[in-house]
Amino acid sequence: MKRVLGIALACGLALGPAAGGAQAARFTTKIDNPYLPLAPGSRWIYRDTLTGERVVVAVTHRTKRIASGVNARVVRDTVRRHGRLVEDTFDWYAQDDRGNVWYMGEDTKEYEHGKVSSTAGSWEAGVDGARAGIAMPAHPRVGRAYRQELYAGHAEDHARVLSRDDQAEVPAGHYKRALLTKEWTPLEPDVLEYKLYARGVGMVLSTTVSGGAEREELIRFTR
């Protein structure tokens, strides 16, 4: 029971009554949430129309045992500017038995002139008080707000569902009935992003509407 409770607290899960006490959700590395499907081998290519950066997100066949006790899927996210690597991140995700996708942490490195210049923003659920958050709810209802991550002073992203019937036009195609969220962090109070997710694809568009003018569009998606 101590182990179950420890995993739940480290992941930020709500505990509920069960026979003999509280129980935590079960997790899997098979992530098939329709708005954030992370099947190994899947690949997304994005382009930032402001900076010209090229972002490649690839779901690996690797898993990682998170300090909180959960096995997570490893997803690699690389950012290149004018062909040069400027950021290389390994993100960790797991899905619970309700279909919620949890963000378990990240190992991120920023590069300057080919050398690591910063690892700021790296965190892992269960280490130094960090707790996992929801990357995508199983049933994203309009108006629902959720915490995406919690590592006090380092990673404190939040999101709220605004619509489930929006549209997005990007180089990869035209997507209808898309999920629209707004995302923010108290660490950067002037920054606000809107993101659109298409069923069976994932994020197709991210645009900064306050505190910047970035627009990240999906160029290609490979299952």
Order of alpha helices (4+ residues) and beta strands (2+ residues): alpha-beta-beta-beta-beta-beta-beta-beta-beta-beta-beta-beta-beta-beta-beta-beta-beta-beta-beta
